[in-house]
């Protein structure tokens, strides 16, 4: 459900995940660590994909149709 997130919100979520992980790393089980890693990877991949699409559009390689 990251579709509705702006890039700023995604970046903020990524930062919050980093901070949470740092604060509670000593208390996390291996399952928690795996879950956080997966969530972080999803957010990072979404940001990377948006960046790539933005750069391709800037170079007129793709045209992104934006809905209302």
N, C-alpha and C positions, 0 to 999 in steps of 0.2 A: 504494500500500500504506500510505496514511496512516490507514486505518481503525483500526488497532490503536494508534495514537499517542494519548497523552493530550494535552490542551491544553498542559500544561507541556512535554512533549517537543516538540510542534510549535513552541512559542515558543522553546525552546532551539535547535532546528534552524534557525529563522529567524535567531536571534542568531549562531549559528556560521557561517551563510552570509554574513552581514554582515561578520563578523570575517575570514573567509577572503578575501572579496572585497577588503577594505581592505588586507590583508597582501600579497596577490598580484596586485593590480589591474594593476601595471606589467608583469607577465609574461603576462597572459592574451591569447589571440588573440581576434579577433572571434567566433569559433565558441564559445570558452569563455564569453565574456561573454553571448552569446545563450543558452547552456545554463543558466548561472547565473540569468539573468533569468527564464527559463521556470520553473525549479525554485522560485525565490523566489516568483513569482506563484502557483504551485500551492499552496505552503505558506500564503501570505497569504490566498488565496481559501478554503482549507479553514478557517482560523481565523475568517475573516469569516462563513462559512456557519454554523459552529458557534455563533458569537456571536449571529447572527440567529435561529437556531432556539431558542437558549436564551431570548432576549428574547420571542419569540413564545409560547413555552411558559409563561413567567412571567406573561404577560398572558392566558393561557388562550385563545389564538387557535388553537393547535395542541396536540395531545397526542402526545408521542413515546413509542412503544413501545420499550422497551429489552429486548434479549435477555439471556439468562443467560450 
